[in-house]
Amino acid sequence: MNKRRFLSTAGGASLGLMFGPSLLAQYATKPVAVVAEDEAFWAAVRGQFRLTGDYINLENGYYCFQPQPVLDAFIDNVRSVNLDKLRIRVRLAAFAGCSPEELIITRNTTESLDTVISGFDWRPGDEAVLANQDYGSMIDMFKLQARRFGLLNRFVDIPMDPKSDDEIVMVYANALTQKTRLLMIPHMVNITGHILPVRSICDMAHAHGVPVMVDAAHTFAHLNYQLPDLHCDYYGASLHKWLATPLGAGVLYVRRDRIEKLWPIYGDESLPAGDIRKLNHTGTHPVHTDLTIERSLAFHEMIGSARKEARLRYLQQYWTGRVRGLKKIVMNTPTDAKRSCAIANVGVQGTKPADLARILLEKYKVYTVAIDGAGVHGVRVTPQVYTSTADLDTFVQALKELAA
Ligand SMILES: Cc1ncc(COP(=O)(O)O)c(C=O)c1O
């Protein structure tokens, strides 16, 4: 983004409030990799969050605290009952890079992806392909279709540290058959932080005539991309994770030509089969969360997608680089920096994940989450834009002591 455009965006204007015009002008021209290590910039971002000094929160995978401007907008919106959902939808679609006619606001990834899974006209013998490392709720939804309609689910295992994109693509390619009707892939594996080569997998699947549904719970507003980059057919994400909206906001994208054949969960005879809003008939529900998406987008754009991704990757590499290779430390995240971003997973040999998470919290006041399944044994560590390198120093020191 050039300097003039940067300064003229809403994000640029808010950055101006945070940094003042002269510092802002400096940041606008600095390369993202330089800003990623500029602690003064990130301290200003951190200042937008109300944090407790009681513990260091490295569990931002569940959801992210709202920055104060977002929380203020949320509370204002609770007082307002005027929902202009269309405006928010149009804004969100522009951010995602798709048409508003292919996107709806949902409550979360679960609702988005389960709408797709249950929207297929499954016949006995039809097959779906998914991974053991996928999120449990979607796995369960596929299992439900198996019980109800005789769907056959084929599970693959995603290698932890692939040598190439092709290795991952082949894992999925080998599971496809003449009967495969849907392939589900995680954009980022939630337990390891592994980023999959989504576009290559989609292209391979399409060559076999198989549509692809992407679980992007952990990449929307985390990685710097636009939806068409992925070449997928269906896509779901939660906005309370990396976009830091209040809890209960998500997005569902369905490629235009796939909308018509998808059955909605809730009936709505007023809309044509090709109108994506037919999938959004959830009845009356509170509007303030949806309205606040707009402020979350403004806060995100103030930081900028490229700067945010670079900072989050820098933070992860900052701590993993200090412990990777140490005796008894087991990394459960790919070594190749481009295959992960904020999320990483680490284990200490001889310590159960639940014990590791408990000791980290009780003794070191560092909050992580234990992962003990699907071949992954460790704690998931998820910094956010407000995480400081000093927080990570505390965590690294704790790990070193525990591994010693
Ligand atoms: C990969 C993945 N998919 C889906 C979900 C479900 O998200 P939500 O509970 O917001 O629907 C999660 C939650 O952590 C996740 O990690």
The ligand as a Tripos MOL2 file, in Angstrom:
@<TRIPOS>MOLECULE
LIG
   16    16     1     0     0
SMALL
NO_CHARGES

@<TRIPOS>ATOM
      1 C1         -9.6580  -25.8060   13.0020 C.3       1 LIG1
      2 C2        -10.9080  -25.4100   13.7470 C.ar      1 LIG1
      3 N1        -12.0730  -25.5230   13.1350 N.ar      1 LIG1
      4 C3        -13.2160  -25.1780   13.7500 C.ar      1 LIG1
      5 C4        -13.2260  -24.6880   15.0280 C.ar      1 LIG1
      6 C5        -14.5240  -24.3400   15.6550 C.3       1 LIG1
      7 O1        -14.6200  -22.9730   15.8810 O.3       1 LIG1
      8 P1        -15.9300  -22.3850   16.5340 P.3       1 LIG1
      9 O2        -16.0610  -23.0030   17.8890 O.co2     1 LIG1
     10 O3        -15.6930  -20.9300   16.5860 O.co2     1 LIG1
     11 O4        -17.0540  -22.7870   15.6640 O.co2     1 LIG1
     12 C6        -12.0270  -24.5400   15.7130 C.ar      1 LIG1
     13 C7        -12.0080  -24.0290   17.0930 C.2       1 LIG1
     14 O5        -10.9990  -23.8940   17.7350 O.2       1 LIG1
     15 C8        -10.8330  -24.9150   15.0530 C.ar      1 LIG1
     16 O6         -9.6450  -24.8170   15.6750 O.3       1 LIG1
@<TRIPOS>BOND
     1     1     2 1
     2     2     3 ar
     3     2    15 ar
     4     3     4 ar
     5     4     5 ar
     6     5     6 1
     7     5    12 ar
     8     6     7 1
     9     7     8 1
    10     8     9 2
    11     8    10 1
    12     8    11 1
    13    12    13 1
    14    12    15 ar
    15    13    14 2
    16    15    16 1
@<TRIPOS>SUBSTRUCTURE
     1 LIG1         1 GROUP 0 **** ****
